[in-house]
Amino acid sequence: MSVLRPLDKLPGLNMATVLLVGSEDALLQQLADSMLKEDCASELRVHLAKALPLPSNVNRPRIDLIVFVINLHSKYSLQHVEESLHHVDASFFLGRVCFLGTGAGQEHHCSLHRNTVLKLAHTYRSPLFFCDLEVEDFRATMAQRLVRMLLICAGHVRGVSALNLLSLLRTSETPPPEEL
């Protein structure tokens, strides 16, 4: 059990691996299934984890993208993600990490405010997406976006790197953390 580093293993030939980290097993599994349904030339691998660190496993493939899924209906979800972030090497945050807030469509049931998740993503300089994963069409669209990000992070898209993608996803409209 150690810190997860982005380039600690050799890449697999025409293979891309994403790690979905979150406390909601059913939602993670549905998102993983939607991602695997996407048509792409690379072999996709999706790993699910409730929290980090991952067990030390010699056979584990290289992780190309980490998606931290935060359910806005559960404070424990945010707590698990915050604890897991300590087990990720800083170089992963150069375009290979994103946050996904789910449950934002039902704001009256939310335990967490959207700004809390926004501050977290801003602190780690990583993209943040909001999507209600319980709605199949939204989940399919998010799966499509994540697969595209994964392919870029794995180096399967010519001319675009994970760092380039990070700069493209960053908006100039994001308010400074003091205003959040």
Secondary structure, 3 states (H helix, E strand, C coil): CCCECCCCCCCCCCEEEEEEECCCHHHHHHHHHHHHHCCCCCEEEEEEECCCCCCCCCCCCCCCEEEEEEECCCHHHHHHHHHHHCCECHHHHCCCEEEEEECCCCHHHCCCCHHHHHHHHHHCCCCEEECCCCCHHHHHHHHHHHHHHHHHHCCCCCCCCHHHHHHHHCCCCCCCHHHC
